[in-house]
Amino acid sequence: YSSGSGTKDLYFTYNVTSDHNTAHLDYISSNALTKNEGTIKDFVGNSANLALPNPGAENSLGANKTIVIDHFIPVISLVAEGTLTGEDKDYQTVATTMDISWAGTDTISGISKYEYALGTTSGGTEVKTWTDAATVTSVSLSGLSLGDGSKYYASVKATDKADNVSVVKTGDGITIDLTAPTTGTVNDGTGEDIATISSTTSLSANWTGFSDANSGIASYEYAIGTTSGGTDTKNWTSNGLETTFTLTDLTLTYTNTYFVSVRANDNAGNVSNVATSSGAVVDLYPGPPSITAASIESNSTLPVLTNTKVSFTISEPITAATSKVTSNLGDTVSGTLSIEEPTQISMDLAAPFTSGDEITVTIDGLTDQLGNITNNLEYIYNIALIADYNVDGSIDAADLTVLINGWTNKDYAFELGPAAGDVPNLKPATDGKYDIM
């Protein structure tokens, strides 16, 4: 009891202690008022009826007044830098703005205001001093000048309606990253850079030298194209943090050159410049072209009077070749080169030849579809003696029989003369006659 004797209004003092907390003060029952060895009487001495209205009923304390007793401080449960939605970011790529969001609670009186600050140290206010945010839980700061590579910390505190102030909560910081990753070098193949690919389905690449000093590299992407920087074979594809890949399901074209491009993404979202390999060509036939077989082997003997065709099998498709024919005796030998198929050429040697001569067929400029060239492929042929019809290295009765039969049958394919030169190196210049002149 405080005062009020002699009046119709009595005043009581309620002593609030630190363990008293309620969002709506009321007495606990209708008989909560006791005289406590005192007296409450009217002017004629009648004792007062001490029954109170039921708690919450009309004219009760709780119904007449909303009294809050709050000794609990608010709690800030979350401070997030970089977004307005409570998602915390560790990096951002903008230096002029900063989004901050937070969450707080107060179970008794409720929060009356939040305040926020921004600093270069945890809990600091170097960038933005404490600023009233009313009861909103996010703010977007603008007009800032944040430093590349610097880390900034948002702090928030809350005040409730009983003027209790929370403990300051500071976020884990956000780093400003305005710089894209440094570009590295891309090699074709799985190790040192290669120039050729021997498959139409498989391709590999690897890279080194990409780096990011601020937020670090988050992932790599690669693409494959038939032009430097192109993506027509394989569009941009994430490779995680791996710095090599091998694909085995491609459709590559023989003689096409394929380039691998790589770019790096850092944790802030910056993307590096693209680095592209020097390119590797699909070459199904490694090395320059070669002759793998000849229809008449080198060092074979050719007849004097018969035109000779030598066919050569090539190790891979070719686009060009040249030839020359030389005589050991200085004879002029006519030879015609033909490309009959991409992997086959032929040499037509025109008779007659000089008896006992040695001729050399040289293939030059053997060029594959990638432009690789082979020169100086030599094939040497011996020319038989003038009357050695069966080309067995000797002139004997069998050869004489051929000559007699040809003479008898007027078969001028076996005619021997006239001939020029010195024995045994005679070159026939047949005149369609069998005679001894």
C-alpha positions as CSV (number, residue, x, y, z in Angstrom):
1,Y,0.0,0.0,0.0
2,S,1.3,3.4,-0.9
3,S,-1.4,6.0,-0.3
4,G,-5.1,6.9,-0.6
5,S,-6.6,6.7,2.9
6,G,-9.6,8.9,3.2
7,T,-10.3,8.8,-0.6
8,K,-12.0,6.3,-2.9
9,D,-8.7,5.7,-4.7
10,L,-6.1,3.5,-3.1
11,Y,-2.5,3.3,-4.5
12,F,-0.2,0.3,-4.3
13,T,3.4,0.0,-5.2
14,Y,4.5,-3.1,-7.2
15,N,8.2,-3.7,-6.8
16,V,9.7,-5.1,-10.0
17,T,12.8,-7.4,-9.6
18,S,15.1,-8.7,-12.3
19,D,13.4,-12.1,-12.4
20,H,10.0,-10.5,-13.2
21,N,9.1,-10.7,-16.9
22,T,5.7,-10.7,-18.5
23,A,4.2,-9.5,-21.7
24,H,0.8,-8.6,-20.0
25,L,0.8,-8.0,-16.2
26,D,-2.3,-9.2,-14.3
27,Y,-3.0,-10.6,-10.8
28,I,-3.2,-14.4,-10.7
29,S,-6.8,-14.7,-9.1
30,S,-9.8,-12.7,-7.9
31,N,-8.6,-13.0,-4.3
32,A,-5.1,-11.8,-4.9
33,L,-5.7,-8.7,-2.8
34,T,-5.2,-9.4,0.9
35,K,-5.1,-7.0,3.8
36,N,-1.8,-8.3,5.1
37,E,-2.7,-7.3,8.7
38,G,-4.1,-4.0,7.5
39,T,-7.7,-2.8,7.2
40,I,-9.7,-1.4,4.3
41,K,-13.0,0.1,5.6
42,D,-15.5,2.6,4.4
43,F,-16.4,5.9,6.3
44,V,-18.8,4.2,8.6
45,G,-16.5,1.3,9.5
46,N,-17.7,-1.4,7.2
47,S,-14.9,-3.7,6.0
48,A,-14.3,-3.6,2.2
49,N,-15.1,-6.5,-0.1
50,L,-11.6,-7.5,-1.3
51,A,-12.8,-9.7,-4.2
52,L,-11.3,-8.5,-7.5
53,P,-12.7,-9.0,-11.0
54,N,-11.5,-12.3,-12.5
55,P,-8.1,-11.9,-14.2
56,G,-8.7,-10.6,-17.7
57,A,-12.4,-9.8,-17.0
58,E,-13.8,-6.3,-17.4
59,N,-12.3,-3.9,-14.9
60,S,-9.5,-6.3,-14.1
61,L,-5.9,-5.0,-14.1
62,G,-5.1,-6.9,-17.3
63,A,-8.2,-5.6,-19.1
64,N,-7.7,-2.0,-18.1
65,K,-3.9,-1.7,-18.7
66,T,-1.3,-3.5,-20.8
67,I,1.7,-3.5,-18.6
68,V,4.8,-5.2,-19.8
69,I,7.7,-6.1,-17.5
70,D,10.8,-7.0,-19.6
71,H,14.2,-7.8,-18.3
72,F,15.2,-10.0,-21.3
73,I,17.5,-8.4,-23.9
74,P,16.7,-9.0,-27.6
75,V,18.7,-11.6,-29.5
76,I,20.2,-11.1,-32.9
77,S,20.4,-14.5,-34.5
78,L,21.7,-13.8,-37.9
79,V,23.7,-11.2,-39.8
80,A,24.3,-11.8,-43.5
81,E,26.5,-9.7,-45.8
82,G,25.8,-9.6,-49.5
83,T,22.0,-10.2,-49.7
84,L,18.7,-8.8,-48.6
85,T,17.3,-12.3,-47.9
86,G,19.4,-13.6,-45.1
87,E,21.7,-15.7,-47.4
88,D,25.3,-14.9,-46.4
89,K,27.8,-14.3,-49.1
90,D,31.5,-14.4,-48.7
91,Y,32.4,-12.4,-51.8
92,Q,30.9,-9.7,-54.0
93,T,32.0,-8.0,-57.3
94,V,30.6,-4.5,-56.6
95,A,32.5,-1.8,-54.8
96,T,29.7,0.9,-54.5
97,T,26.9,-1.0,-52.8
98,M,26.4,-3.5,-50.0
99,D,23.3,-5.4,-49.0
100,I,22.9,-6.4,-45.4
101,S,20.2,-8.5,-43.8
102,W,19.6,-9.9,-40.3
103,A,17.1,-11.6,-38.0
104,G,16.3,-10.8,-34.3
105,T,13.8,-11.7,-31.7
106,D,12.4,-10.4,-28.4
107,T,9.9,-12.6,-26.6
108,I,8.5,-10.1,-24.1
109,S,8.1,-6.5,-25.2
110,G,9.1,-6.8,-28.9
111,I,11.8,-5.0,-30.8
112,S,11.4,-1.3,-31.2
113,K,14.4,-0.7,-33.5
114,Y,17.5,-2.2,-35.2
115,E,20.8,-0.5,-35.7
116,Y,23.5,-1.5,-38.1
117,A,27.1,-0.6,-38.9
118,L,29.7,-1.5,-41.4
119,G,33.5,-1.7,-40.8
120,T,36.8,-3.0,-42.0
121,T,37.3,-4.8,-38.7
122,S,35.0,-7.3,-37.0
123,G,32.5,-5.1,-35.0
124,G,34.0,-1.9,-36.5
125,T,32.2,1.2,-37.8
126,E,34.8,2.6,-40.1
127,V,32.6,2.6,-43.2
128,K,29.1,3.2,-41.7
129,T,28.6,4.3,-38.2
130,W,25.6,3.0,-36.2
131,T,22.4,3.8,-38.1
132,D,18.8,3.4,-37.1
133,A,17.0,0.9,-39.3
134,A,13.6,1.1,-37.6
135,T,12.2,-2.4,-37.6
136,V,13.2,-3.5,-41.1
137,T,15.5,-6.5,-41.3
138,S,17.5,-5.6,-44.3
139,V,19.2,-2.6,-45.9
140,S,20.9,-1.8,-49.1
141,L,23.8,0.6,-48.8
142,S,24.9,2.7,-51.8
143,G,27.5,5.3,-52.6
144,L,30.2,3.3,-51.0
145,S,33.9,3.1,-52.1
146,L,34.9,-0.4,-51.1
147,G,38.5,-1.6,-51.8
148,D,39.3,-4.6,-54.1
149,G,40.5,-7.4,-51.9
150,S,39.3,-5.8,-48.7
151,K,37.0,-7.5,-46.2
152,Y,34.0,-5.8,-44.6
153,Y,32.0,-6.7,-41.6
154,A,28.3,-5.8,-40.9
155,S,27.2,-5.5,-37.3
156,V,23.6,-5.3,-35.9
157,K,22.1,-4.6,-32.5
158,A,18.4,-4.4,-31.4
159,T,16.6,-2.4,-28.8
160,D,13.3,-3.7,-27.4
161,K,10.3,-1.6,-26.2
162,A,11.6,-1.8,-22.7
163,D,14.8,-0.2,-23.9
164,N,16.8,-3.4,-23.4
165,V,19.7,-3.5,-25.9
166,S,21.0,-6.7,-27.4
167,V,24.5,-7.9,-27.7
168,V,26.1,-6.7,-31.0
169,K,26.2,-9.5,-33.5
170,T,28.8,-9.2,-36.4
171,G,28.7,-11.2,-39.6
172,D,31.7,-13.3,-40.8
173,G,32.7,-10.7,-43.3
174,I,32.5,-10.3,-47.1
175,T,35.5,-9.7,-49.4
176,I,35.3,-7.4,-52.3
177,D,36.7,-9.1,-55.5
178,L,36.7,-6.9,-58.5
179,T,39.5,-8.8,-60.4
180,A,38.9,-11.7,-62.7
181,P,41.2,-14.8,-62.4
182,T,44.6,-14.7,-64.2
183,T,44.5,-16.6,-67.4
184,G,46.8,-19.6,-67.8
185,T,48.0,-21.9,-70.7
186,V,46.1,-24.7,-72.4
187,N,47.9,-27.7,-73.8
188,D,46.4,-30.2,-76.2
189,G,46.7,-33.8,-74.9
190,T,47.2,-35.1,-71.4
191,G,50.7,-33.7,-70.9
192,E,53.1,-31.6,-73.0
193,D,51.3,-29.9,-75.9
194,I,50.7,-32.1,-78.9
195,A,50.1,-31.2,-82.5
196,T,48.2,-34.2,-83.8
197,I,45.3,-36.4,-82.7
198,S,45.2,-40.0,-83.9
199,S,41.5,-40.6,-83.1
200,T,38.1,-39.4,-84.5
201,T,36.3,-39.9,-81.2
202,S,38.8,-39.0,-78.4
203,L,40.3,-35.7,-77.4
204,S,42.2,-34.6,-74.3
205,A,43.5,-31.3,-72.9
206,N,45.1,-29.9,-69.8
207,W,46.0,-26.5,-68.4
208,T,48.1,-24.6,-65.9
209,G,48.7,-21.1,-64.6
210,F,45.2,-19.9,-63.8
211,S,45.0,-18.2,-60.4
212,D,42.9,-15.8,-58.4
213,A,44.4,-13.9,-55.4
214,N,41.1,-12.6,-53.8
215,S,38.4,-15.2,-53.7
216,G,40.1,-18.2,-55.3
217,I,39.1,-20.2,-58.3
218,A,35.7,-22.0,-58.0
219,S,35.6,-23.9,-61.2
220,Y,36.9,-24.2,-64.8
221,E,34.9,-24.4,-68.0
222,Y,36.1,-25.7,-71.4
223,A,34.9,-25.6,-74.9
224,I,36.1,-27.2,-78.2
225,G,35.9,-25.8,-81.7
226,T,37.3,-26.0,-85.2
227,T,38.4,-22.3,-84.9
228,S,40.5,-20.7,-82.2
229,G,38.1,-19.9,-79.4
230,G,35.2,-21.7,-81.1
231,T,32.5,-23.8,-79.5
232,D,31.1,-25.6,-82.5
233,T,32.3,-29.0,-81.4
234,K,31.6,-28.8,-77.7
235,N,29.9,-25.8,-76.0
236,W,31.1,-24.5,-72.6
237,T,31.1,-27.3,-70.1
238,S,32.0,-27.2,-66.4
239,N,35.0,-29.2,-65.3
240,G,34.9,-28.4,-61.6
241,L,38.4,-27.8,-60.2
242,E,39.9,-30.5,-62.5
243,T,42.6,-29.1,-64.8
244,T,42.4,-31.9,-67.4
245,F,39.8,-33.8,-69.3
246,T,39.5,-36.6,-71.8
247,L,36.4,-37.1,-74.0
248,T,35.8,-40.3,-75.8
249,D,32.4,-39.8,-77.5
250,L,33.2,-37.0,-80.0
251,T,32.8,-37.1,-83.8
252,L,36.0,-35.5,-85.1
253,T,36.9,-35.1,-88.8
254,Y,40.1,-36.3,-90.3
255,T,42.4,-33.3,-91.3
256,N,40.4,-30.9,-89.1
257,T,42.2,-28.9,-86.4
258,Y,40.5,-28.7,-83.0
259,F,41.1,-26.0,-80.4
260,V,40.4,-26.3,-76.7
261,S,39.4,-23.1,-74.8
262,V,39.4,-22.7,-71.0
263,R,38.1,-20.1,-68.7
264,A,38.1,-19.9,-64.9
265,N,35.4,-18.7,-62.6
266,D,36.3,-17.4,-59.1
267,N,34.2,-17.6,-56.0
268,A,32.9,-14.1,-56.4
269,G,31.6,-14.8,-59.9
270,N,34.3,-13.1,-61.9
271,V,35.2,-14.9,-65.2
272,S,38.7,-14.9,-66.6
273,N,39.7,-14.2,-70.2
274,V,39.6,-17.3,-72.4
275,A,42.8,-19.2,-73.0
276,T,42.9,-21.3,-76.1
277,S,45.3,-24.1,-77.1
278,S,47.4,-24.0,-80.3
279,G,45.2,-26.7,-81.8
280,A,45.7,-30.3,-82.7
281,V,44.9,-31.8,-86.1
282,V,43.2,-35.1,-86.5
283,D,45.9,-37.2,-88.3
284,L,44.9,-40.9,-88.6
285,Y,48.3,-41.6,-90.3
286,P,51.0,-40.2,-88.1
287,G,54.1,-39.1,-89.9
288,P,54.7,-38.2,-93.6
289,P,53.3,-40.6,-96.3
290,S,55.4,-43.5,-97.5
291,I,55.3,-46.3,-100.1
292,T,54.3,-49.5,-98.5
293,A,54.4,-51.8,-101.5
294,A,55.4,-51.8,-105.2
295,S,54.0,-54.1,-107.9
296,I,57.5,-54.6,-109.2
297,E,60.1,-54.6,-106.4
298,S,63.2,-52.5,-106.5
299,N,66.2,-54.2,-108.2
300,S,63.9,-56.2,-110.4
301,T,64.8,-56.7,-114.1
302,L,62.6,-55.2,-116.8
303,P,62.4,-56.4,-120.4
304,V,64.0,-54.2,-123.1
305,L,61.0,-54.1,-125.5
306,T,57.9,-54.1,-123.2
307,N,56.3,-51.0,-121.7
308,T,56.3,-51.5,-117.9
309,K,53.7,-50.2,-115.4
310,V,54.8,-50.1,-111.7
311,S,52.0,-49.5,-109.1
312,F,52.9,-48.2,-105.7
313,T,50.7,-48.5,-102.6
314,I,50.8,-45.5,-100.3
315,S,50.5,-45.5,-96.5
316,E,47.7,-42.9,-96.5
317,P,45.6,-40.8,-98.9
318,I,47.7,-38.3,-100.9
319,T,46.9,-35.3,-102.9
320,A,50.0,-34.9,-105.1
321,A,53.2,-36.6,-106.2
322,T,55.9,-36.0,-108.8
323,S,58.5,-38.3,-110.4
324,K,61.6,-38.5,-112.5
325,V,63.4,-41.3,-114.3
326,T,67.1,-41.4,-114.7
327,S,69.3,-43.8,-116.7
328,N,72.7,-45.0,-115.5
329,L,73.9,-45.0,-119.2
330,G,72.5,-41.5,-119.9
331,D,69.5,-42.8,-121.9
332,T,66.3,-40.8,-122.1
333,V,63.6,-42.8,-120.5
334,S,59.9,-41.7,-120.7
335,G,57.9,-42.1,-117.5
336,T,54.4,-41.0,-116.7
337,L,53.1,-40.7,-113.1
338,S,49.4,-41.1,-112.4
339,I,47.4,-40.9,-109.1
340,E,45.0,-43.7,-109.6
341,E,43.5,-43.7,-106.1
342,P,44.1,-41.7,-103.0
343,T,46.4,-44.5,-101.8
344,Q,47.8,-45.7,-105.1
345,I,50.0,-44.2,-107.8
346,S,51.5,-45.8,-110.9
347,M,54.5,-45.2,-113.1
348,D,54.3,-46.0,-116.8
349,L,57.7,-46.6,-118.3
350,A,57.8,-46.5,-122.1
351,A,60.0,-49.1,-123.9
352,P,62.3,-49.6,-125.6
353,F,65.1,-49.4,-123.0
354,T,68.8,-49.7,-123.4
355,S,70.0,-53.2,-122.9
356,G,72.0,-53.7,-119.7
357,D,71.0,-50.3,-118.4
358,E,70.0,-49.4,-114.8
359,I,67.2,-46.9,-114.4
360,T,66.1,-45.1,-111.2
361,V,62.5,-44.1,-110.6
362,T,62.4,-41.3,-108.0
363,I,59.1,-40.3,-106.3
364,D,59.1,-36.7,-105.0
365,G,56.5,-34.4,-103.5
366,L,54.4,-37.3,-102.1
367,T,51.9,-35.1,-100.2
368,D,49.2,-36.3,-97.8
369,Q,46.0,-34.5,-97.0
370,L,47.6,-32.6,-94.2
371,G,50.4,-31.3,-96.4
372,N,53.1,-33.6,-95.1
373,I,55.6,-34.2,-97.9
374,T,58.0,-37.1,-98.6
375,N,60.7,-36.8,-101.2
376,N,63.4,-39.0,-102.8
377,L,61.8,-42.4,-102.7
378,E,64.0,-44.4,-105.1
379,Y,63.2,-47.6,-106.9
380,I,66.0,-49.1,-109.1
381,Y,65.3,-51.4,-112.1
382,N,67.8,-53.3,-114.2
383,I,67.2,-53.6,-117.9
384,A,67.6,-57.0,-119.4
385,L,70.0,-57.8,-122.3
386,I,68.5,-57.2,-125.7
387,A,67.6,-60.8,-126.6
388,D,66.8,-62.0,-123.1
389,Y,63.1,-62.5,-123.7
390,N,62.4,-64.4,-120.6
391,V,64.5,-62.0,-118.5
392,D,66.4,-64.7,-116.7
393,G,69.8,-62.9,-117.1
394,S,71.2,-65.0,-119.9
395,I,70.7,-65.4,-123.6
396,D,70.2,-69.0,-124.4
397,A,68.2,-71.5,-126.5
398,A,64.9,-70.6,-124.9
399,D,65.4,-67.0,-126.1
400,L,66.4,-68.1,-129.5
401,T,63.3,-70.2,-129.8
402,V,61.2,-67.1,-129.0
403,L,63.0,-65.1,-131.7
404,I,62.5,-67.8,-134.3
405,N,58.8,-68.2,-133.5
406,G,58.3,-64.5,-133.6
407,W,60.1,-64.3,-137.0
408,T,58.2,-67.2,-138.4
409,N,54.8,-65.9,-137.2
410,K,55.7,-62.3,-138.1
411,D,55.1,-61.3,-134.5
412,Y,56.9,-58.0,-134.4
413,A,56.7,-57.8,-130.6
414,F,59.9,-59.8,-130.6
415,E,61.7,-57.8,-133.2
416,L,65.2,-56.6,-132.1
417,G,66.4,-54.1,-134.6
418,P,67.7,-52.1,-135.8
419,A,69.5,-51.0,-132.6
420,A,71.8,-48.2,-131.6
421,G,74.7,-48.3,-129.2
422,D,77.5,-50.5,-128.4
423,V,77.3,-54.1,-127.4
424,P,75.9,-55.1,-124.9
425,N,74.2,-51.7,-124.4
426,L,72.0,-51.6,-127.4
427,K,68.7,-49.7,-127.7
428,P,66.3,-51.1,-130.3
429,A,64.6,-48.9,-132.8
430,T,62.3,-51.5,-134.3
431,D,61.1,-50.9,-137.9
432,G,58.5,-53.6,-138.2
433,K,60.7,-56.0,-140.2
434,Y,62.5,-59.2,-139.4
435,D,65.8,-59.1,-141.2
436,I,69.5,-59.2,-140.5
437,M,70.3,-55.8,-141.6
